[in-house]
């Protein structure tokens, strides 16, 4: 009975007062259109859009490329879109707004191969709106600019050295090696007129936080001499595999060398110094070295006759610990044995025995004083010292220069002696020598003239008396 009653109610709803119900539906639709056009009227809103290139590969396949692509892609087009407020609000959402753009179809450009390059073309911009918003309808009211000027040039291909560089830092306590790749050169193609701008092609690999060897596919990019990325260039291959070894970092102390033997009796050991006193080394596979120090080889003092600097290569000692110096220069340690003379004898070197070397030809030099030197060791013969001075850097006037001596075996200077040398310009000396002669000649000429005048006067007087 309940089912019958329910059936009758539905039947009455569709059959009773049909005219009234149709009229109500028409009113409702009318009111809906009225509300939509009153509350949500049609509006026009402006959007900024980037320019994109289509069919670039087709242009490249013909041997041409766009030289001002970067400039064009940075140009914004103002597109005015017409639609309802809800539709425009939906279009303004970030995910939709970023899909608004203006395109340039490069397949429609007919390049003249016989014209002078680069060539310029005025091409039309075609605005485009997101295609996925089917609920709403839009209409492009206007846009500006409507045209763009592109520049086309022939493609030139060259071989360039591939540089590798890292960004970021490895994990704490680890150190990275230089990056490596299977390739050392790549092919770079771009506008013929802009190829000179390419300074290098570099692939960067990010090693931030790495604690073991890292390998990544990296994209090589062209840069100018100021480090700015160059657009519009194509590199073959587009990606390369770059690897960086990341090893554990160790600070290795360099310990003072032991000494054997004894210095000659006239010498005293002041100190032994070495640089660097510690180095940074890497251990492969994160291993820990057996010890964190290296001791330098012994120094035989009996072979030391003066303050001596030596270079010690510690490569083998590092290798024994399974280490490699981070900086190649740190494989060599500079060791200095500083000594002083405690017993010495004085020797006088005659100034006339000192040889003057490397004196410029336009100078003359003289040594005014004898020189006293102190030499430690056994008695020596002064004549064997072969004293000399180097005057290659001299200047006119008083010069103080070191005295070079040829010391016999086992002898040590207490202090490097210095010599005073007086240097003169030969031209000045010659002028000084010429001036007295000129004065003498002028005096002689004057005396001759006076004598001639006296003789002439005497002859005239004598002739007058005879008459």
C-alpha positions as a LaTeX table, in Angstrom:
\begin{tabular}{lrrr}
\hline
Residue & $x$ (\AA) & $y$ (\AA) & $z$ (\AA) \\
\hline
Unk1 & 0.00 & 0.00 & 0.00 \\
Unk2 & 2.85 & 2.30 & 0.74 \\
Unk3 & 4.38 & 1.56 & $-2.65$ \\
Unk4 & 1.13 & 2.43 & $-4.41$ \\
Unk5 & 0.86 & 5.67 & $-2.56$ \\
Unk6 & 4.45 & 6.60 & $-3.43$ \\
Unk7 & 3.80 & 5.76 & $-7.08$ \\
Unk8 & 0.76 & 8.04 & $-7.17$ \\
Unk9 & 2.72 & 10.93 & $-5.70$ \\
Unk10 & 5.37 & 10.70 & $-8.43$ \\
Unk11 & 2.70 & 10.43 & $-11.11$ \\
Unk12 & 0.88 & 13.48 & $-9.83$ \\
Unk13 & 4.17 & 15.46 & $-9.75$ \\
Unk14 & 4.79 & 14.98 & $-13.47$ \\
Unk15 & 1.14 & 15.15 & $-14.67$ \\
Unk16 & $-0.60$ & 17.67 & $-12.43$ \\
Unk17 & $-0.21$ & 21.44 & $-13.11$ \\
Unk18 & 2.23 & 20.93 & $-15.98$ \\
Unk19 & 1.85 & 24.47 & $-17.32$ \\
Unk20 & 2.69 & 26.04 & $-14.00$ \\
Unk21 & 5.78 & 23.91 & $-13.66$ \\
Unk22 & 7.06 & 24.71 & $-17.17$ \\
Unk23 & 6.52 & 28.40 & $-16.51$ \\
Unk24 & 8.52 & 28.14 & $-13.25$ \\
Unk25 & 11.41 & 26.42 & $-15.04$ \\
Unk26 & 11.57 & 29.16 & $-17.70$ \\
Unk27 & 11.58 & 31.81 & $-14.98$ \\
Unk28 & 14.38 & 30.03 & $-13.13$ \\
Unk29 & 16.57 & 29.86 & $-16.28$ \\
Unk30 & 15.87 & 33.50 & $-17.01$ \\
Unk31 & 16.78 & 34.49 & $-13.48$ \\
Unk32 & 20.00 & 32.45 & $-13.73$ \\
Unk33 & 21.05 & 34.30 & $-16.89$ \\
Unk34 & 20.07 & 37.58 & $-15.28$ \\
Unk35 & 22.16 & 36.88 & $-12.18$ \\
Unk36 & 25.16 & 35.68 & $-14.19$ \\
Unk37 & 25.17 & 38.84 & $-16.30$ \\
Unk38 & 24.56 & 41.14 & $-13.33$ \\
Unk39 & 26.75 & 39.64 & $-10.64$ \\
Unk40 & 29.40 & 38.07 & $-12.95$ \\
Unk41 & 29.49 & 40.32 & $-16.01$ \\
Unk42 & 32.07 & 39.91 & $-18.78$ \\
Unk43 & 35.42 & 41.55 & $-17.89$ \\
Unk44 & 38.76 & 42.17 & $-19.55$ \\
Unk45 & 41.98 & 41.51 & $-17.70$ \\
Unk46 & 45.65 & 41.91 & $-18.74$ \\
Unk47 & 48.25 & 39.17 & $-18.40$ \\
Unk48 & 52.02 & 39.31 & $-19.05$ \\
Unk49 & 53.37 & 36.43 & $-21.13$ \\
Unk50 & 56.78 & 35.25 & $-22.31$ \\
Unk51 & 57.67 & 34.49 & $-25.91$ \\
Unk52 & 58.61 & 30.94 & $-26.91$ \\
Unk53 & 60.07 & 29.54 & $-30.11$ \\
Unk54 & 58.49 & 26.63 & $-31.92$ \\
Unk55 & 60.17 & 24.32 & $-34.47$ \\
Unk56 & 63.69 & 25.49 & $-33.58$ \\
Unk57 & 65.04 & 22.08 & $-34.60$ \\
Unk58 & 63.70 & 22.58 & $-38.13$ \\
Unk59 & 65.63 & 25.86 & $-38.46$ \\
Unk60 & 68.79 & 24.27 & $-37.03$ \\
Unk61 & 68.53 & 21.34 & $-39.45$ \\
Unk62 & 68.84 & 23.87 & $-42.27$ \\
Unk63 & 72.08 & 25.25 & $-40.78$ \\
Unk64 & 70.66 & 28.41 & $-39.18$ \\
Unk65 & 69.98 & 29.66 & $-35.66$ \\
Unk66 & 68.44 & 32.65 & $-33.87$ \\
Unk67 & 71.14 & 34.95 & $-32.48$ \\
Unk68 & 68.90 & 37.10 & $-30.24$ \\
Unk69 & 66.92 & 34.24 & $-28.72$ \\
Unk70 & 67.72 & 35.28 & $-25.13$ \\
Unk71 & 66.56 & 38.85 & $-25.74$ \\
Unk72 & 63.34 & 37.71 & $-27.40$ \\
Unk73 & 62.53 & 35.21 & $-24.64$ \\
Unk74 & 62.99 & 37.93 & $-22.00$ \\
Unk75 & 60.52 & 40.22 & $-23.80$ \\
Unk76 & 57.05 & 40.28 & $-22.24$ \\
Unk77 & 53.84 & 40.42 & $-24.26$ \\
Unk78 & 50.75 & 42.09 & $-22.73$ \\
Unk79 & 47.70 & 39.94 & $-23.52$ \\
Unk80 & 44.20 & 41.29 & $-22.70$ \\
Unk81 & 41.75 & 38.42 & $-22.11$ \\
Unk82 & 37.96 & 38.77 & $-22.02$ \\
Unk83 & 35.76 & 36.48 & $-19.93$ \\
Unk84 & 33.58 & 36.21 & $-16.85$ \\
Unk85 & 35.01 & 37.07 & $-13.45$ \\
Unk86 & 35.14 & 33.41 & $-12.27$ \\
Unk87 & 36.80 & 32.45 & $-15.55$ \\
Unk88 & 39.42 & 35.17 & $-15.25$ \\
Unk89 & 40.03 & 34.32 & $-11.59$ \\
Unk90 & 40.67 & 30.71 & $-12.61$ \\
Unk91 & 43.01 & 31.84 & $-15.38$ \\
Unk92 & 44.94 & 34.02 & $-12.89$ \\
Unk93 & 45.90 & 31.03 & $-10.74$ \\
Unk94 & 49.69 & 30.35 & $-10.91$ \\
Unk95 & 49.32 & 26.92 & $-12.53$ \\
Unk96 & 47.24 & 28.46 & $-15.33$ \\
Unk97 & 48.86 & 31.86 & $-15.55$ \\
Unk98 & 52.23 & 30.25 & $-16.38$ \\
Unk99 & 50.64 & 28.54 & $-19.37$ \\
Unk100 & 49.87 & 31.86 & $-21.08$ \\
Unk101 & 52.49 & 32.65 & $-23.72$ \\
Unk102 & 53.10 & 34.05 & $-27.19$ \\
Unk103 & 54.81 & 31.84 & $-29.74$ \\
Unk104 & 56.97 & 32.31 & $-32.82$ \\
Unk105 & 56.80 & 29.55 & $-35.43$ \\
Unk106 & 60.29 & 29.33 & $-36.94$ \\
Unk107 & 59.15 & 26.85 & $-39.60$ \\
Unk108 & 57.38 & 29.68 & $-41.39$ \\
Unk109 & 60.58 & 31.69 & $-41.96$ \\
Unk110 & 62.05 & 31.44 & $-45.43$ \\
Unk111 & 65.78 & 32.20 & $-45.01$ \\
Unk112 & 67.60 & 33.59 & $-48.05$ \\
Unk113 & 70.91 & 31.64 & $-48.26$ \\
Unk114 & 72.39 & 34.17 & $-50.70$ \\
Unk115 & 71.83 & 37.24 & $-48.52$ \\
Unk116 & 74.41 & 38.68 & $-46.14$ \\
Unk117 & 74.32 & 37.24 & $-42.62$ \\
Unk118 & 73.11 & 37.88 & $-40.02$ \\
Unk119 & 69.63 & 38.57 & $-41.41$ \\
Unk120 & 66.71 & 40.24 & $-39.62$ \\
Unk121 & 63.07 & 39.20 & $-39.99$ \\
Unk122 & 59.80 & 40.65 & $-38.68$ \\
Unk123 & 57.69 & 37.73 & $-37.46$ \\
Unk124 & 54.17 & 37.55 & $-36.04$ \\
Unk125 & 53.53 & 36.72 & $-32.39$ \\
Unk126 & 50.67 & 34.29 & $-31.75$ \\
Unk127 & 49.19 & 34.38 & $-28.22$ \\
Unk128 & 48.06 & 31.16 & $-26.60$ \\
Unk129 & 45.92 & 30.40 & $-23.53$ \\
Unk130 & 45.76 & 27.21 & $-21.43$ \\
Unk131 & 43.89 & 24.48 & $-23.28$ \\
Unk132 & 42.74 & 22.52 & $-20.23$ \\
Unk133 & 40.15 & 24.94 & $-18.82$ \\
Unk134 & 37.07 & 23.52 & $-20.58$ \\
Unk135 & 34.59 & 24.80 & $-17.98$ \\
Unk136 & 35.20 & 28.40 & $-18.97$ \\
Unk137 & 35.44 & 30.23 & $-22.24$ \\
Unk138 & 37.83 & 33.07 & $-23.04$ \\
Unk139 & 38.46 & 35.50 & $-25.82$ \\
Unk140 & 41.70 & 37.38 & $-26.53$ \\
Unk141 & 40.68 & 41.02 & $-26.83$ \\
Unk142 & 44.10 & 42.36 & $-27.86$ \\
Unk143 & 47.84 & 41.93 & $-27.31$ \\
Unk144 & 51.00 & 43.99 & $-27.71$ \\
Unk145 & 53.51 & 43.78 & $-29.26$ \\
Unk146 & 52.10 & 41.85 & $-32.18$ \\
Unk147 & 55.46 & 41.45 & $-34.01$ \\
Unk148 & 59.05 & 40.67 & $-33.05$ \\
Unk149 & 62.32 & 41.22 & $-34.89$ \\
Unk150 & 64.53 & 38.14 & $-34.85$ \\
Unk151 & 68.07 & 37.85 & $-36.14$ \\
Unk152 & 69.21 & 34.72 & $-37.94$ \\
Unk153 & 72.78 & 33.66 & $-38.63$ \\
Unk154 & 74.55 & 30.64 & $-40.04$ \\
Unk155 & 75.59 & 27.96 & $-37.57$ \\
Unk156 & 79.31 & 27.48 & $-37.01$ \\
Unk157 & 80.75 & 24.43 & $-35.26$ \\
Unk158 & 84.06 & 24.31 & $-33.41$ \\
Unk159 & 85.87 & 22.00 & $-31.01$ \\
Unk160 & 86.30 & 23.38 & $-27.50$ \\
Unk161 & 88.19 & 22.17 & $-24.44$ \\
Unk162 & 85.86 & 20.87 & $-21.74$ \\
Unk163 & 86.42 & 22.32 & $-18.29$ \\
Unk164 & 85.09 & 20.70 & $-15.13$ \\
Unk165 & 84.21 & 22.42 & $-11.87$ \\
Unk166 & 82.53 & 21.50 & $-8.59$ \\
Unk167 & 79.90 & 23.30 & $-6.56$ \\
Unk168 & 79.12 & 22.74 & $-2.90$ \\
Unk169 & 81.34 & 21.10 & $-0.28$ \\
Unk170 & 81.74 & 17.46 & 0.77 \\
Unk171 & 80.69 & 16.21 & 4.20 \\
Unk172 & 82.67 & 17.40 & 7.22 \\
Unk173 & 86.00 & 15.60 & 7.52 \\
Unk174 & 86.12 & 14.71 & 3.82 \\
Unk175 & 87.93 & 16.25 & 0.88 \\
Unk176 & 87.19 & 16.13 & $-2.84$ \\
Unk177 & 89.61 & 15.49 & $-5.69$ \\
Unk178 & 89.55 & 17.28 & $-8.99$ \\
Unk179 & 86.56 & 16.24 & $-11.14$ \\
Unk180 & 87.19 & 13.94 & $-14.08$ \\
Unk181 & 85.33 & 12.88 & $-17.22$ \\
Unk182 & 85.90 & 10.57 & $-20.17$ \\
Unk183 & 85.82 & 13.53 & $-22.55$ \\
Unk184 & 88.32 & 16.36 & $-22.73$ \\
Unk185 & 86.75 & 18.14 & $-25.74$ \\
Unk186 & 83.23 & 18.82 & $-27.00$ \\
Unk187 & 81.69 & 20.28 & $-30.13$ \\
Unk188 & 80.01 & 23.65 & $-29.78$ \\
Unk189 & 77.70 & 25.09 & $-32.42$ \\
Unk190 & 76.24 & 28.57 & $-32.53$ \\
Unk191 & 75.83 & 31.77 & $-34.51$ \\
Unk192 & 78.88 & 32.37 & $-36.68$ \\
Unk193 & 79.02 & 36.05 & $-35.71$ \\
Unk194 & 78.94 & 35.30 & $-31.96$ \\
Unk195 & 81.33 & 32.36 & $-31.79$ \\
Unk196 & 84.17 & 34.69 & $-30.71$ \\
Unk197 & 82.28 & 35.41 & $-27.48$ \\
Unk198 & 82.78 & 31.84 & $-26.22$ \\
Unk199 & 85.57 & 31.74 & $-23.65$ \\
Unk200 & 85.03 & 28.26 & $-22.23$ \\
Unk201 & 82.67 & 25.32 & $-22.03$ \\
Unk202 & 82.26 & 24.13 & $-18.43$ \\
Unk203 & 80.31 & 21.34 & $-16.76$ \\
Unk204 & 79.51 & 21.80 & $-13.06$ \\
Unk205 & 78.95 & 18.92 & $-10.65$ \\
Unk206 & 77.36 & 19.39 & $-7.22$ \\
Unk207 & 79.20 & 17.48 & $-4.45$ \\
Unk208 & 77.46 & 19.04 & $-1.46$ \\
Unk209 & 77.41 & 16.63 & 1.50 \\
Unk210 & 79.22 & 13.82 & $-0.34$ \\
Unk211 & 81.23 & 11.32 & 1.74 \\
Unk212 & 82.22 & 8.95 & $-1.06$ \\
Unk213 & 82.94 & 9.03 & $-4.79$ \\
Unk214 & 80.14 & 10.71 & $-6.69$ \\
Unk215 & 79.20 & 10.40 & $-10.37$ \\
Unk216 & 76.54 & 12.47 & $-12.12$ \\
Unk217 & 75.25 & 13.33 & $-15.57$ \\
Unk218 & 76.15 & 17.01 & $-16.08$ \\
Unk219 & 75.24 & 19.51 & $-18.77$ \\
Unk220 & 78.16 & 21.45 & $-20.32$ \\
Unk221 & 77.41 & 25.14 & $-20.85$ \\
Unk222 & 79.13 & 27.90 & $-22.82$ \\
Unk223 & 80.40 & 30.97 & $-20.92$ \\
Unk224 & 82.04 & 34.25 & $-21.90$ \\
Unk225 & 85.25 & 35.63 & $-20.35$ \\
Unk226 & 83.25 & 37.29 & $-17.52$ \\
Unk227 & 81.60 & 34.03 & $-16.52$ \\
Unk228 & 78.20 & 34.86 & $-18.02$ \\
Unk229 & 76.22 & 32.01 & $-19.54$ \\
Unk230 & 75.82 & 32.27 & $-23.31$ \\
Unk231 & 72.47 & 31.30 & $-24.84$ \\
Unk232 & 71.80 & 30.12 & $-28.35$ \\
Unk233 & 74.72 & 27.66 & $-28.44$ \\
Unk234 & 74.41 & 23.89 & $-28.81$ \\
Unk235 & 76.93 & 21.49 & $-27.30$ \\
Unk236 & 77.50 & 17.92 & $-28.39$ \\
Unk237 & 77.14 & 15.75 & $-26.38$ \\
Unk238 & 74.37 & 17.46 & $-24.42$ \\
Unk239 & 75.31 & 15.67 & $-21.18$ \\
Unk240 & 78.51 & 14.04 & $-19.92$ \\
Unk241 & 79.32 & 11.78 & $-16.99$ \\
Unk242 & 81.48 & 13.53 & $-14.38$ \\
Unk243 & 83.07 & 11.83 & $-11.38$ \\
Unk244 & 84.66 & 13.23 & $-8.23$ \\
Unk245 & 86.60 & 11.12 & $-5.72$ \\
Unk246 & 85.73 & 12.04 & $-2.12$ \\
Unk247 & 88.16 & 10.77 & 0.52 \\
Unk248 & 88.63 & 11.14 & 4.23 \\
Unk249 & 90.70 & 14.18 & 5.22 \\
Unk250 & 93.63 & 13.82 & 7.61 \\
Unk251 & 95.93 & 16.39 & 9.19 \\
Unk252 & 99.42 & 14.94 & 9.31 \\
Unk253 & 102.01 & 16.59 & 11.57 \\
Unk254 & 105.60 & 16.87 & 10.32 \\
Unk255 & 107.96 & 16.10 & 13.21 \\
Unk256 & 111.40 & 17.60 & 13.78 \\
Unk257 & 114.28 & 15.52 & 12.36 \\
Unk258 & 116.81 & 13.91 & 14.68 \\
Unk259 & 120.52 & 14.86 & 14.35 \\
Unk260 & 123.63 & 12.70 & 14.23 \\
Unk261 & 127.31 & 13.65 & 14.15 \\
Unk262 & 128.77 & 16.94 & 15.37 \\
Unk263 & 129.29 & 20.36 & 13.87 \\
Unk264 & 132.83 & 21.68 & 13.24 \\
Unk265 & 134.30 & 23.25 & 16.40 \\
Unk266 & 133.87 & 26.81 & 15.13 \\
Unk267 & 130.10 & 26.41 & 14.59 \\
Unk268 & 127.10 & 26.38 & 16.91 \\
Unk269 & 123.65 & 24.94 & 16.11 \\
Unk270 & 121.05 & 27.66 & 16.59 \\
Unk271 & 117.89 & 25.92 & 15.37 \\
Unk272 & 116.32 & 23.54 & 12.91 \\
Unk273 & 113.15 & 24.79 & 11.22 \\
Unk274 & 110.88 & 23.20 & 8.62 \\
Unk275 & 107.92 & 24.28 & 6.53 \\
Unk276 & 105.16 & 23.29 & 6.43 \\
Unk277 & 104.87 & 21.88 & 9.94 \\
Unk278 & 101.73 & 19.95 & 9.00 \\
Unk279 & 99.92 & 18.97 & 5.83 \\
Unk280 & 96.46 & 17.85 & 4.77 \\
Unk281 & 96.37 & 14.38 & 3.21 \\
Unk282 & 93.59 & 12.15 & 1.97 \\
Unk283 & 93.11 & 8.46 & 2.73 \\
Unk284 & 91.19 & 6.42 & 0.20 \\
Unk285 & 87.97 & 4.56 & 1.02 \\
Unk286 & 87.63 & 6.37 & 4.36 \\
Unk287 & 90.45 & 4.39 & 5.99 \\
Unk288 & 92.28 & 5.75 & 9.03 \\
Unk289 & 96.10 & 5.95 & 8.75 \\
Unk290 & 98.27 & 4.02 & 11.23 \\
Unk291 & 99.56 & 7.30 & 12.67 \\
Unk292 & 98.94 & 11.01 & 12.22 \\
Unk293 & 102.55 & 12.18 & 11.90 \\
Unk294 & 105.65 & 11.81 & 9.74 \\
Unk295 & 109.20 & 12.18 & 11.06 \\
Unk296 & 111.76 & 13.82 & 8.77 \\
Unk297 & 115.01 & 11.99 & 7.93 \\
Unk298 & 118.04 & 12.44 & 10.23 \\
Unk299 & 120.47 & 15.29 & 9.62 \\
Unk300 & 124.20 & 14.59 & 9.78 \\
Unk301 & 125.68 & 17.71 & 11.41 \\
Unk302 & 129.22 & 16.72 & 10.42 \\
Unk303 & 128.33 & 17.63 & 6.82 \\
Unk304 & 127.13 & 21.14 & 7.77 \\
Unk305 & 129.59 & 24.01 & 7.28 \\
Unk306 & 127.12 & 26.90 & 7.17 \\
Unk307 & 123.41 & 27.65 & 7.48 \\
Unk308 & 121.91 & 25.11 & 5.09 \\
Unk309 & 118.48 & 24.67 & 3.49 \\
Unk310 & 117.43 & 21.31 & 2.13 \\
Unk311 & 114.26 & 19.93 & 0.52 \\
Unk312 & 112.92 & 16.58 & 1.71 \\
Unk313 & 110.43 & 14.62 & $-0.44$ \\
Unk314 & 107.96 & 12.76 & 1.83 \\
Unk315 & 105.97 & 11.06 & $-0.96$ \\
Unk316 & 107.23 & 7.58 & $-0.02$ \\
Unk317 & 106.48 & 8.12 & 3.67 \\
Unk318 & 102.93 & 9.23 & 2.83 \\
Unk319 & 102.48 & 6.20 & 0.58 \\
Unk320 & 103.49 & 3.89 & 3.44 \\
Unk321 & 100.58 & 5.31 & 5.45 \\
Unk322 & 98.16 & 4.97 & 2.54 \\
Unk323 & 97.96 & 8.75 & 2.15 \\
Unk324 & 98.20 & 11.27 & $-0.66$ \\
Unk325 & 98.97 & 14.94 & $-0.13$ \\
Unk326 & 96.09 & 17.19 & $-1.16$ \\
Unk327 & 98.46 & 19.81 & $-2.55$ \\
Unk328 & 101.38 & 18.42 & $-4.60$ \\
Unk329 & 103.63 & 21.18 & $-3.21$ \\
Unk330 & 103.15 & 19.75 & 0.31 \\
Unk331 & 104.98 & 16.58 & $-0.64$ \\
Unk332 & 108.23 & 18.50 & $-0.30$ \\
Unk333 & 109.30 & 19.87 & 3.07 \\
Unk334 & 111.84 & 22.70 & 3.29 \\
Unk335 & 114.29 & 22.08 & 6.19 \\
Unk336 & 116.72 & 24.79 & 7.35 \\
Unk337 & 119.68 & 24.13 & 9.68 \\
Unk338 & 120.63 & 27.47 & 11.20 \\
Unk339 & 124.22 & 27.75 & 12.55 \\
Unk340 & 126.38 & 30.59 & 13.84 \\
Unk341 & 130.18 & 31.05 & 13.96 \\
Unk342 & 131.62 & 31.05 & 17.50 \\
Unk343 & 135.36 & 30.98 & 16.66 \\
Unk344 & 136.80 & 32.99 & 13.80 \\
Unk345 & 139.96 & 34.69 & 12.51 \\
Unk346 & 140.26 & 38.12 & 10.93 \\
Unk347 & 141.76 & 38.50 & 7.47 \\
Unk348 & 142.53 & 41.73 & 5.61 \\
Unk349 & 141.85 & 41.76 & 1.89 \\
Unk350 & 143.71 & 44.39 & $-0.08$ \\
Unk351 & 141.46 & 46.57 & $-2.20$ \\
Unk352 & 143.71 & 46.01 & $-5.21$ \\
Unk353 & 143.05 & 42.24 & $-4.98$ \\
Unk354 & 139.28 & 42.64 & $-5.31$ \\
Unk355 & 138.05 & 41.94 & $-8.83$ \\
Unk356 & 135.24 & 44.13 & $-10.20$ \\
Unk357 & 132.80 & 42.10 & $-12.34$ \\
Unk358 & 129.86 & 43.02 & $-14.61$ \\
Unk359 & 130.59 & 46.77 & $-14.60$ \\
Unk360 & 128.69 & 48.57 & $-17.40$ \\
Unk361 & 131.05 & 49.84 & $-20.12$ \\
Unk362 & 130.09 & 53.49 & $-19.61$ \\
Unk363 & 131.13 & 53.41 & $-15.92$ \\
Unk364 & 134.43 & 53.32 & $-14.08$ \\
Unk365 & 134.78 & 52.06 & $-10.50$ \\
Unk366 & 137.26 & 52.28 & $-7.64$ \\
Unk367 & 137.44 & 50.62 & $-4.21$ \\
Unk368 & 138.85 & 53.15 & $-1.70$ \\
Unk369 & 139.49 & 50.88 & 1.33 \\
Unk370 & 140.81 & 47.46 & 2.25 \\
Unk371 & 138.27 & 45.01 & 3.68 \\
Unk372 & 138.46 & 43.01 & 6.91 \\
Unk373 & 136.60 & 39.67 & 7.06 \\
Unk374 & 136.01 & 37.13 & 9.82 \\
Unk375 & 136.21 & 33.48 & 8.81 \\
Unk376 & 135.73 & 30.46 & 11.07 \\
Unk377 & 137.71 & 27.27 & 10.61 \\
Unk378 & 141.34 & 26.47 & 9.96 \\
Unk379 & 143.84 & 29.13 & 8.90 \\
Unk380 & 143.52 & 29.99 & 5.24 \\
Unk381 & 145.54 & 31.73 & 2.54 \\
Unk382 & 143.92 & 35.07 & 1.63 \\
Unk383 & 145.15 & 34.73 & $-1.95$ \\
Unk384 & 142.91 & 31.68 & $-2.38$ \\
Unk385 & 139.72 & 33.59 & $-1.55$ \\
Unk386 & 139.51 & 35.18 & $-5.03$ \\
Unk387 & 137.55 & 38.24 & $-3.75$ \\
Unk388 & 135.15 & 39.86 & $-6.24$ \\
Unk389 & 132.15 & 42.19 & $-6.42$ \\
Unk390 & 129.25 & 42.13 & $-8.87$ \\
Unk391 & 128.52 & 45.65 & $-10.17$ \\
Unk392 & 125.73 & 44.83 & $-12.65$ \\
Unk393 & 123.22 & 46.85 & $-10.58$ \\
Unk394 & 125.51 & 49.79 & $-9.73$ \\
Unk395 & 124.69 & 53.50 & $-10.00$ \\
Unk396 & 126.99 & 56.54 & $-10.19$ \\
Unk397 & 128.19 & 57.49 & $-6.72$ \\
Unk398 & 128.80 & 55.36 & $-3.63$ \\
Unk399 & 127.62 & 51.74 & $-3.84$ \\
Unk400 & 127.65 & 49.16 & $-1.02$ \\
Unk401 & 127.77 & 45.61 & $-2.36$ \\
Unk402 & 128.47 & 42.17 & $-0.83$ \\
Unk403 & 131.95 & 40.73 & $-1.27$ \\
Unk404 & 132.03 & 37.33 & $-2.92$ \\
Unk405 & 134.66 & 34.94 & $-1.58$ \\
Unk406 & 135.68 & 31.44 & $-2.61$ \\
Unk407 & 135.89 & 29.72 & 0.77 \\
Unk408 & 137.94 & 26.55 & 1.20 \\
Unk409 & 136.37 & 23.33 & 2.53 \\
Unk410 & 135.25 & 23.66 & 6.14 \\
Unk411 & 135.51 & 27.48 & 6.28 \\
Unk412 & 132.52 & 29.62 & 7.28 \\
Unk413 & 131.96 & 33.37 & 7.12 \\
Unk414 & 130.85 & 34.87 & 10.42 \\
Unk415 & 129.16 & 37.64 & 8.47 \\
Unk416 & 128.92 & 38.38 & 4.79 \\
Unk417 & 131.33 & 41.32 & 4.24 \\
Unk418 & 130.30 & 44.41 & 2.31 \\
Unk419 & 132.46 & 46.66 & 0.15 \\
Unk420 & 132.13 & 50.34 & $-0.70$ \\
Unk421 & 132.65 & 51.00 & $-4.42$ \\
Unk422 & 132.78 & 54.48 & $-5.97$ \\
Unk423 & 131.25 & 54.51 & $-9.45$ \\
Unk424 & 131.65 & 57.35 & $-11.96$ \\
Unk425 & 130.29 & 58.00 & $-15.42$ \\
Unk426 & 133.08 & 57.89 & $-18.02$ \\
Unk427 & 131.43 & 60.62 & $-20.10$ \\
Unk428 & 131.63 & 63.04 & $-17.17$ \\
Unk429 & 135.26 & 62.16 & $-16.61$ \\
Unk430 & 136.12 & 62.76 & $-20.28$ \\
Unk431 & 134.38 & 66.13 & $-20.27$ \\
Unk432 & 136.35 & 67.12 & $-17.18$ \\
Unk433 & 139.54 & 66.05 & $-18.91$ \\
Unk434 & 138.69 & 67.90 & $-22.13$ \\
Unk435 & 137.78 & 71.25 & $-20.52$ \\
Unk436 & 141.34 & 72.07 & $-19.29$ \\
Unk437 & 142.72 & 71.27 & $-22.74$ \\
Unk438 & 140.20 & 73.54 & $-24.39$ \\
Unk439 & 141.09 & 76.32 & $-21.94$ \\
Unk440 & 144.77 & 75.75 & $-22.68$ \\
Unk441 & 144.19 & 75.90 & $-26.44$ \\
Unk442 & 142.12 & 79.08 & $-26.08$ \\
Unk443 & 144.93 & 80.67 & $-24.01$ \\
Unk444 & 147.51 & 79.66 & $-26.58$ \\
Unk445 & 145.44 & 81.16 & $-29.39$ \\
Unk446 & 145.11 & 84.40 & $-27.45$ \\
Unk447 & 148.83 & 84.54 & $-26.82$ \\
Unk448 & 149.51 & 83.91 & $-30.53$ \\
Unk449 & 147.14 & 86.69 & $-31.52$ \\
Unk450 & 148.79 & 89.08 & $-29.05$ \\
Unk451 & 152.28 & 88.14 & $-30.27$ \\
Unk452 & 151.26 & 88.65 & $-33.90$ \\
Unk453 & 149.80 & 92.04 & $-33.04$ \\
Unk454 & 153.01 & 93.02 & $-31.18$ \\
Unk455 & 155.17 & 91.99 & $-34.15$ \\
Unk456 & 153.00 & 93.90 & $-36.60$ \\
Unk457 & 153.15 & 97.02 & $-34.42$ \\
Unk458 & 156.94 & 96.66 & $-34.07$ \\
Unk459 & 157.40 & 96.31 & $-37.84$ \\
Unk460 & 155.27 & 99.36 & $-38.49$ \\
Unk461 & 157.30 & 101.46 & $-36.02$ \\
Unk462 & 160.55 & 100.24 & $-37.52$ \\
Unk463 & 159.38 & 101.12 & $-41.05$ \\
Unk464 & 158.39 & 104.63 & $-39.97$ \\
Unk465 & 161.86 & 105.32 & $-38.45$ \\
Unk466 & 163.62 & 104.19 & $-41.60$ \\
Unk467 & 161.54 & 106.54 & $-43.69$ \\
\hline
\end{tabular}
